[in-house]
Amino acid sequence: MLNVALFGMTAKEWRENNLEFAKNGNMRDYTDLLHLIILNNLENTNVELIRMNIKQSDRLIRLNESARNQMEALKTIIKILKN
């Protein structure tokens, strides 16, 4: 579910679409640091949502929104730091 929230596809879908890369690793092995940071944050958020008994479909919506917000914020921070 976390892969869907962040990358828009399951790990299985990624493997099927990236046969050469999938021979040597998984989608997380081929992503950038920014996405790995967000994925880690989503894992923690998901645990909290599960503890709150939020159903999976609602968690996916919240996690996707969180991923988009984090991506925007982190890209802004990176841009500021580069200047």
C-alpha positions as CSV (number, residue, x, y, z in Angstrom):
1,M,0.0,0.0,0.0
2,L,2.9,2.4,0.8
3,N,4.3,1.9,-2.7
4,V,0.9,2.8,-4.2
5,A,0.6,5.9,-2.0
6,L,4.1,7.1,-3.1
7,F,4.9,5.6,-6.5
8,G,1.4,5.0,-7.8
9,M,2.0,1.3,-8.3
10,T,2.5,-1.9,-6.4
11,A,5.9,-3.6,-6.1
12,K,4.6,-6.4,-8.4
13,E,3.5,-3.9,-11.0
14,W,7.0,-2.3,-10.9
15,R,8.7,-5.6,-11.3
16,E,6.5,-6.5,-14.3
17,N,7.3,-3.1,-15.9
18,N,11.0,-3.1,-15.1
19,L,12.1,-6.7,-15.7
20,E,15.8,-5.8,-16.1
21,F,16.0,-3.8,-12.9
22,A,13.9,-6.3,-11.0
23,K,16.6,-9.0,-11.7
24,N,19.0,-7.1,-9.4
25,G,16.7,-5.4,-6.8
26,N,13.4,-3.9,-6.1
27,M,11.8,-0.5,-6.7
28,R,13.2,0.9,-3.5
29,D,16.7,0.0,-4.6
30,Y,16.3,2.2,-7.7
31,T,14.6,5.3,-6.2
32,D,16.3,8.5,-4.9
33,L,16.9,9.6,-1.4
34,L,14.0,12.0,-1.4
35,H,11.5,9.2,-2.1
36,L,13.2,7.0,0.5
37,I,12.8,9.7,3.2
38,I,9.1,10.1,2.3
39,L,8.6,6.3,2.3
40,N,10.1,6.1,5.8
41,N,7.8,8.8,7.0
42,L,4.8,7.1,5.3
43,E,5.7,3.9,7.1
44,N,5.5,5.7,10.5
45,T,2.3,7.5,9.6
46,N,0.7,4.2,8.5
47,V,1.5,2.6,11.8
48,E,-0.2,5.4,13.6
49,L,-3.3,5.3,11.3
50,I,-3.5,1.5,11.9
51,R,-3.4,2.1,15.6
52,M,-6.3,4.6,15.1
53,N,-8.3,1.8,13.3
54,I,-8.5,3.8,10.1
55,K,-9.6,1.5,7.3
56,Q,-7.1,0.7,4.5
57,S,-8.9,2.7,1.8
58,D,-8.9,5.8,4.0
59,R,-5.3,5.3,5.0
60,L,-4.3,5.1,1.3
61,I,-5.9,8.5,0.7
62,R,-4.3,10.1,3.7
63,L,-0.9,8.5,2.9
64,N,-1.0,9.7,-0.7
65,E,-1.9,13.2,0.4
66,S,0.9,13.1,2.9
67,A,3.4,11.9,0.2
68,R,2.4,14.8,-2.1
69,N,2.7,17.4,0.7
70,Q,6.1,16.0,1.8
71,M,7.4,16.0,-1.8
72,E,6.4,19.6,-2.3
73,A,7.9,20.7,1.0
74,L,11.1,18.8,0.6
75,K,11.6,20.0,-2.9
76,T,11.1,23.6,-1.7
77,I,13.7,23.1,1.1
78,I,16.2,21.6,-1.4
79,K,15.7,24.5,-3.7
80,I,16.3,27.0,-0.9
81,L,19.4,25.1,0.3
82,K,20.9,25.1,-3.2
83,N,20.7,28.9,-3.5
